[in-house]
Amino acid sequence: MNLPDPDAFTGIRLDATALKTLAHPLRSRLLSTLRRGGPATATALAATLGTNSGATSYHLRRLESVGLVADTGEGEGKRRLWKAATDSHQFEPSDFVGDEDAETALNWLVRDYIRHLGEQFERWLDVESAWPTAWRDAAGMNDTFVIATPEQVQAMKAELDEVFERYRRIGQGNPAARRLAAYSVIYPLDLDRTPRAQS
C-alpha cells in the first residue's frame, strides 16, 4: 500500500464559497497561524490572536466547512486540536468573474495579504540587526522590471513555482536552516494604459 508522503506540499483551489468564507479578518489570521505554527486549540489561537475562544471556535468551524482547516481528532470539547487542511490555497481572478460578492471578497483578501506581508516584513526589520550577517544578506527584498505578455508572465510564474518547490525543504534536518516566507508580486507599471480585452 502506498502511504501519502507526510512532507508533500498540499494545496487547494478556492471556489467562490471558500473564497467568501476566508475573506474575513479573523479567519484569514486563523488559517495563516495554523499554517505557520502547526496544530492548536481554539483557546491557544484566541490567546495568540487577541480574541476569545468562542469566536475562534465559531470561525474555525466556518473554515472547516470549506475544507481549509480540519479537526485533528485529538482532544475534545474546548481542547479540540485544529490544523490547516492544506499548506496553501490558489485562485485566479477569472474564477470569479460575474460573481460580485466573490470579486469583492477577492479584492479584500488580496489587500489583506499585502497588509500581512507588510506587518511580517516590518517585524523582520525590527530584529534584523540582531541576526548574523549571513542571514541579513540572504533575506530581504528586491525588484526588477520585465516586459512580457500575459502568457509569458504565466510561464514565468510557473518557473518560479518550480524553483520554490525545489527549495521547499532543501534545508530540512540542517540545524543552520530556518523557515522562510517567500513572496512574489507581479503588477503592471503602466496603470494608466489599460489594454483592450482580447476577443
N, C-alpha and C positions, 0 to 999 in steps of 0.2 A: 504494500500500500504506500502511495506517495503522500507524505505529510506536507502541509504547507510550510514554506520557508518562513520562520519567525522573523527573519531580518528583511524579508521582501518589502519593498515600498508599496503602499497601497493608496489608491485614490478613488474618488467618487465624482461623477459628473452631476452637477446640481441641476435638478429640474426646477420649474417655477415655484413649486410648493416649498422645496428645500431652500431655495434662494430667499424667498419671502420669510421663512422661519428664521434663517440665520441672520437676516438684516435687522438686528436688534442689539443695542449696546451691551447688554449683559450676556446674551447668547454668544455673540462673537468672541467675547473675552473668555467665557467658559470653555469654548472649543479650543482656543489658542492655548489656554492654560493647561488643559489636559494633554494637548499635543506636545507642549514643551516640557511639562513636569511629570507626565505619566498619570496613572490612575489615582483618584482621590475621592473622598466622600463629599457630599454636599456641604457638610459643616466646614471641612477644611477649605473647600473652594470659596465659601462665603467669607471666611476669615481672610483669605488671600485677596479677594476682590472687594472687600469692604461692604458686604451686603448681608442679608440674613439667610439662614439655611432654608426657610420656607420658599423664598423667591428662587433661590438656587435650585432647589428640588423641582419646582414647577418648570423652570426653563430647561433643566436637564431632560425632563420628560418630553418637552416640546422638541428638543434636538434629537432625542431618541426616536421620536415618531417619524422622522425623515431620514433616519439612518446615519446621523452624524456622530452620535455618541451611543454607547452601549453599557448596560449593566454587566459587570464582570461576573456576577453570580456569587461574589464574595461579600460577606457582611449581610446585614438585613436591617430593615427599617431605616432610621436616620444614618446608620453605619454602612449602608449600601455603597459599594465601591464602583465608581463610574470611570469609563475610559473613552478616549476618542476612538471612533469606529474605524477611521482611516487616517493615514498620515497627511493627506492633502485633499483638496477639492478643486475641481476645474469648472469653468463655464466660459461661454463665448457670448458677447452681446447679441449676436444673431439668433441665439437660442430663445430670446425673449421679445423679439420684435413684434409689436402689436399688442403685447400684454402690458398695459400702462402701469399696473401695480408692480409687476416684476421688473420693469425698466426703472421705476422709482427705487425699488429695493436694491437693484444692481448699482445704481448711482450712489446710494448711501453706503453700500458695502465696500465699494472700491475706495470711496473717500475715507472710510473707517480704516482700511488697510494702510492708506497713506499716513493717517494720523498715528496709527500704531507703529509704523516704520519710524516716523519722526521721534516718537517717545522713546522707542528702544534704542535708536542710534544716539540720541542725546544722553541716555544712561551710560552708553559706552564711552562717550566723550567725557562724561563726568569722572570716570575711573581710569581712563586710558593711561594717564601719566604713571599710574602705579604698576602697569604691566610691563613685562620685558620688551625691549626694543624690537625683537624679532616678531612679536605679536603685533606691536604698533605698526610695523612696516607691512605685515601681511594683511591686517584688517584695513578697513577704511572704505572709501568710495571713489569711483572715477566715472567720467562720462566721455562719450565720443559721439561723433555725428556720422550718419550713413545716409546714402541716397539709394532708395530701393522701392520697388513696387510692393503692394500688399502680399503678393505671392512670395516674393523674395524675403520679406520680413517673416512670414510664416516659416520659411525654410531656415532662416537664421535662428528663430525661436526653437525649432526642433533640434538644431545642432547644439544650442546652449543647453537644452534639456538633456541631451546625451552627455555633455560634459558634467553637468551636475550629477547625473546618475552614476557616472564613472567614479566620481569623487565622494559619493554619498557616505560610504562607510570605510573609506580608504585608511583612515587613522584608527579604526576600531582596535582596541587592545593595546594601543601605544599610549603610555602614561603622559606623553608630551602633547597628545591631541586634545582638542576641545570641541564641543558642539558649536556650530556656527550657523547664523542665518544668512542666506544669500538671496538677495532680491534682484530682480531685473525689471526695469521700467522702460517702456517704449512709448513715445508720443510724437506727433508731428510738430515741427518747429514753426512752419508757416500756417499758423492757425487762422489767418485771415484769407487763406486761399483754399476754401473748401472744394474738393473735387466733385465733379458731376457724377452721379450714380451711373454705373455701367449697366447697360441693358442686356 
